[in-house]
């Protein structure tokens, strides 16, 4: 361990029990532990590993790196239950940091005794009501007793700082606490279960900043407390108690500004994403007509027997290539259009009941050309009279994508199928399967999470959008989809349709 700096060494000597109540950590500039000594067991169940970020062990170090100050001191931190700690942090040589932790529990208990004594003295002047927390103003705190789920009333005396910050607190009957401190609305959500369960102890808020009428800033923290038969909300001024309070304040202020910047960036990002989806929807819609026109011309030319007889093989193959690529581009454009509309929420479900067998027949007719080209056998196994409630157009789109994928990864002369069944709870299951190439476990785990595209058994190309559209359609219905597969043995996709 590097030589301990003089100011840390002097601090150890000043302690009443320098060999019994401290531990010392040395870290690099990023806060990774290089070495440690002292009574680590006061704060940790076992010694840390070197290289461990100190912020994973002690929350109070979050946001301290890079450490710009020469020295920073904290007092009365409660790092472990029922124990209080004083912390001194300073820069060492060789770009290192030192964290000296002192157990000051005895001193804190003495402060508590002083508070109790002050309350006893107060009894001679004024008999407090039940649940009055007494002279917390001496410690820069103000307490409010919770009277209902939404109302609070002032308990005890008011410290000077809060009347400077909020002049309305001069009126001791004031009770609209959350109107004055909007930050506390979020903390109250956490505190309500704590109060209702009558838990012992204290629930702490984060640090926030308030400004008075002339621009002075106050660093505050709130505590939810159950005391006797009453619940209290205590607000504490931190600046006057913490040595190095300005440094802590600056960190809190920087954090607040960072959150504000993040919030604005998030709003802008959402705006840009919505614009992107609208742009894609408009472009894909406008492209459909010219793409379909070129595909129609290619279809007509390749079907003209007289023209085919006048062309040599090279030009005939070129025409077939144009037709194939335009068909793929048209399919890609349609999927892109549907995807963008689903993302924008432009589809409103029109739920109708339909026999599952009718869905299977429609899927077969749509896939007939692809089935014939590869001589793939299409099988069905569907209970008689089984019907489901879906948006027929949207649900067929998902089924058509599933069967197209099944055919794509099935070799010539292979088999794909459409099956359905119900369970004892009345849930329905619709499955599309193939006995094709299947998937590895790695690919299976990434399905629906990333956009992927693979060539089929005859080199068929895909857009990579099909599974994304399927998942979006299924989610829009409130259904779920799962996949099973084994390399070389085929795949099965199953849609769960809960009982309505």
N, C-alpha and C positions, 0 to 999 in steps of 0.2 A: 504494500500500500504506500502511495506517495506520502511524503512528510505532511503531517497535519498542520494546517495554517495556524499562525499564532493566535488569532482571534478565536478560533475554535478551541484551541488548547486552553486559553484563558477562561473560556466559558465552562469548560469541564472542571477547572480548578475552583471556580466560583460556586459550583454546585455543592449542596450539603452532603450528597452521597455520590460522588463522581464515579465510583466503581460499581454502583448498584442500579442506577436508574436511567442509563442512556444507551442508545445504540447509534452507530455512525455508518452512513453509506457513502461510498465514492462512486460517481457515475461519469460517463463521458458527456459531451456537450448535448447529445440527443436524449440523455436520461437513461441510458443502459447501464446496469450495475456492473462496476469493475471490481469492487471489493467491499467488505463490510466487517464491522467488529462491534462488540458490546452485547447487550442483552436483547438479542433479536427476538427471543421468545416472549418479550413483553408485547410484541405487536404482530408476530407471525407464528403460525403453528409449526413451521419448520424453516430452516435457513433457505433463502432463495438461491437459484442458480445464477451464476455470473453470466452477464449478457441479457438478463431479464429486464425489460423496461420497468422502471420504478413506478410508472403511472399505473401499471397493472396491479401493483400492491397497495398503493396509497392514492385515493381519489383526489386529494388536495393538490397533487402535482399535475393533474390534467391541465393542459393549456399553458404550462410554464416554459415549454421549449419552443424555439430557442430562448435560453435564459439570458435576458439583456441586462438585468440589474447586477450590481456588485454584491448586494446582500439583501435578503428578505427574511422577515421573521413573522411567525404565526404563534398565537397564544391560545391556550384552552381548546385545542382541536380534540374532538372525541373520535380517535381512530379505531378504538376497540371499546366494547361495552363497559361502562362503569369506570373508564380510565380517561384521564385528560393529559394532553401532550403539548409541550412547547417545541416548536420547530425552528431551526435556524438554517438557512440555505445561503451558501456563498460560493463564488468562483474560486477555484484553486489554480495552480500552475498547470502547464501542459494541457490546457483546454479541458479541464475536468471540473466537476461540481461536487460539493460536499453537502450532505443532509444530516444534521445533528438533531436527534429526537430525544427529548427529556420527558420523563414521566413526572407530571406535576399534579397528580391526583390529590395529594394531601393539601397542597396550597388551594386548590379549587374547593375542597371540602371546607377549608377555613373560610373561604368567601361565602359559602352557603350558610355557615354558622353566623356570619356577620349579617346576612340577609334576614335570618331568623330572628336575630337580636333586634334589628331595626323594626321588624314587624311587631315584636313584643313591645317595644317602646311606643309604637304607634297605637297600641291597644289603650294606653292611658289617655290618648287624645281623642281617639275616634274608634268606636267599636265597628269593625268591618262586617259587612254582610257576608252571609255564607257564600263561599266561592270567590271572595275578593283576594286577589293575589298580592295585595300590599304594595310595598315600595319598589316595584320593578323599575321605576323611573330613575332610580339611583344607578342602575346598570344600563341606562339608555334603552330601556324596553318600555313598551306600552301594551297592555293586555285588554282583550275584548272577550266578554262572556257571550257564548252562543245561546240566544234565547229561543230561537226557532230555527227551522232549516235554512232560513235566508236572512235572519236578522241577528245583529250583534249589538251589545251595549258596552260602553266603556267600563272597565273594572280597575279600580285603584286610581292613582294619580297620573297626571300627564307630564312627560318630560318636555323640557323647553324646545328641543329640536323639532318635535312633531307639530308644535303650534307655529313654529317658523315655516315648516314645510306645508302644513295644512291648517290654516287659521280656523277652519270650521271645528277643529277639535277643542277649541276653547269652550265650546258648549258641551258639557259632560253628558248630556242626554242624546248626543249624536249617535245614530245607529246604522246609517247607510254606508257601511264599511266598503263593500265591493264597488260602490259607485265612485268612491274616492281613490281606491286602489284596484283598478281593473285587473292588474296582474294576479291578484288573489283569487279571481274566478277559477282559473285553471288549477291552482293549488287546492281550492276548496273541494274540487272533484276528487282529489286524492285523499283529502282529510275526512270527508264524510263517512266512509266505511270505518276509518280509524276511530272516529268519535262514536259512531253507532255501536261498535263492538266493545266500547269502554276499555280499549286497550291501555295498558300502562305505558309510560315512557313518553317519548317526544317524536313527532314526525316533522322533518325539516323540509323547507322549500329551497329552491335555488336562490341565487343572489339577483336582485334587480335594482334598477336605478330610478329615482324620482327627482324632479326639479322643483324648486320653490319659485315664487313669483319674480325673483330677481336673478334667476339663473343658477343658483347654487345647486349642486348635485349631491344626493344622499344615497349611500350604498346600504341597502336593506336586505333583511332575511326574515322569513316568517316561520313560526313553529305552531303546530297543532298539539294541544296539551289536554289530557284528561286529569282533572284535579278534584279530589273529593267526589261529589256527585255531579260536577259541572264540567262543561267543555269550554276551552279557551283557545283563542287565536292570539298569539303574541307576535308583535313586530319588533325587530331589534335593529338598532343603528350599528353598523359594523365599523365605520371609519374611526370612531373614538377608541375602540378597544384594540384593534389590530395594529401592532407595530408594522410598518411597511404597508399601511392601509392604502396609500396612494398607488402602490404597485398592484395591489389586489384590485383596486378600483379600475385601474387602467386595463387590466386583463378582462374584467367583467365588461367594461365599455367596448373593448375590441371585439369581445364575443357577441355582444348585442349588435354591433355594426355588421359583423360577419353574418349573423342570422338575417338581418334586414336585407343585406345584399343577396344572400341566398334566396330569400323569399321573392325578391324582385326578379332574380334570374329564373327561378322556377316559373313564375307567371309568364315571363317572356318566352320561355321554352315551350310552355303549353300553347301559347299563341302561335308560335312557329310550327309546332307539330300539327295543330288544327289547320293552319294554312297549307302545310304540305299535303295533308290528306285531301283537302278540298282541291288542290292543284292536281294531284294524281287522279282524282275522280273525274274532273273536268277534261283533262288531257286524254285519259283512257276512253272516255265517252266519245269525244270528238274524233279520235283515231279509228274507232270501230268501223265507221262507214267506208273510208278509203281502203282499209285493210280488207274488209269484206268484199269490196269491189274487185281488188286485185286477185283475191282468192277465187271469186266467181269467174273471172276471165281465165285464170289458170285451169280451173275445173272444166270450163267449156272447151278450151284448147286441147287438154289431154283426153277429152271424151270424143273429139271429132275424128272419126275414122279416116276420112279423106285427108285431113291434115296430117295425121300420124303416118299415112302411107307416103306422103311427100317429104317427110323429114327423115334425115339419117338418124342413127341410134344416139349419137352424141347430143343433138338438139332435143330429141325426145326426152332423154334423161335430164337435160337442163330444165325442160318444162315441168317434169315430175318433181324435180328439186324445188322449183319455185312454188309449186302447189303445196308441197310438204312443209316448206318453211313458212309460207303464208298461213297455213292451217295452224301451225304451232304458234305463230305470232298472234293470230286471232284468239286462240285459246288463252295465251298468256295475257293478252289485253283484257279479255273478259274476266279472268281471275283477278287481275289488278283492279278492275272497276268494282267488282263485288267486294274485294278486300277493303278498299278505301271506304266504301259505303257502310260496311259493317263497322269499321273503326270509328266512323263519324256518327254511328247510331242512326243512320237514315232509314234502316229497315224497321218497320213496325210489324210485329208478328201477327199473322192472321191464322189463329188456331182452328183447325178442322179435324174431325175424325176421319181416318182413312184405313181400309184394310191393308195389312202389311203385305199380303200377296199382291195387291194392286201396285204397291211401291216396287216390289221385286220385279214385276212384269215391265213396269216403266223403265226401270234401270236396265233390264235386259235389252229392250228396244233401243234405248239410247246408246248402249255399248255394242250393238249388233255388228257394226262394221269392224270395230277393233277385235271382237271375238272371232269373226270370220277370217280376218287377215292372218291371225295366228292359230286358227283352228283350235281355239280354247273352248273347253266344255263348261257350260254354265249350269250349276245345280242349285236347287232350292229345297229347303226343309222348313216349312212354316205351318204352325197349327191352324186348322180351319177356324175361320171366324175371328182370328186375332186382329184387333184394330188398335191403333194408337192415335193420340191427339198431337198434331204438329202443324207448323206452318209448312204446307205441302211443297211449295216452290223452293223454299230455303232448305228444307230437310232433304229434298231430292238432290239439291246441289251438293250437299255433303256426301250422300250415298253415291252419286255419279263420280265424284272425285275419288272415293274409296275404291269403287270397282275399276276405275281407270288405272289406279295404282296397282291393283291386284293383277290386272291383265298385263300391265307394263313389266312386272317382275315375274311373269309366268312364262316358261318356255313353250314353244309350239307343241300343240297336242296336249297341253296341260289342263289343269282344272281350277276354276274359281267358283265361289258359291255365296249364297245369301241364305242365312239361317235366322230363325227367331224362336223365342220361347218365353215363358213367364215363370216366376218363382212362387212360393207359397204365400208371399206377402203381397202379391198382385203387381210386382214390378215387371216390366217387359224388357227384353234384351234383343237387340238386333245386331247381327254379326255379318261382316264381310270377310271371307277368308280366301287364301290362295295356297297352292302347293308348289310355290315357286322358289326363288333363290333365298328368301328369308333375310334376316338381319343379324348382325353380331350384337352382343350385349351392349357394346359401347354405343352403337348407332341407336339401338332401342331406347337407351337411357336419355338420348338427346332429342327424341321425337317430340314435336309440339313446342320445343324450347328454342330451337334455332332453325333458320331457314336453310334447308338442305335440298340438293337435287342430285339424283344418280341416274345413270343411263340404264334403260331396260334391257331385257334379254336379246332384243334385236337392235340395240343401240338407240332406243327411243330417248329423246331429250325431254326434260321437264323444266318447269319454271321455278320450282321450289316453293310455290305459294299454296299448293293444294292442301297440305296438312294444316297450314295456318288458317285457311278458310274453313276447313272441317272443324277445327277446334273452336273457332269463333262462332260458327253456326250452332254447335252443340252447347257451348256456354250460354249463348243467347236464349236457347230454349230452357236452360236450367237443368240440362242433362249432363252426363259425364261419359267420357270415352277412355278406354284402356286398350293396350296393345300387347299381344304375345307373339313371339317369333323365335325361330331357331334357324341358324344359317344352314342353307341347303334343304330345309324341310318346309318352308313357307311361313306365312304370317296370318294373324287373325286380329281384326279390330272389332271391338264390342262396345256398343252404345247402350248405356243404362238409362231407361226411361222410367222414373219413379211413378208409382201408382198415383193417379190424379184424384 
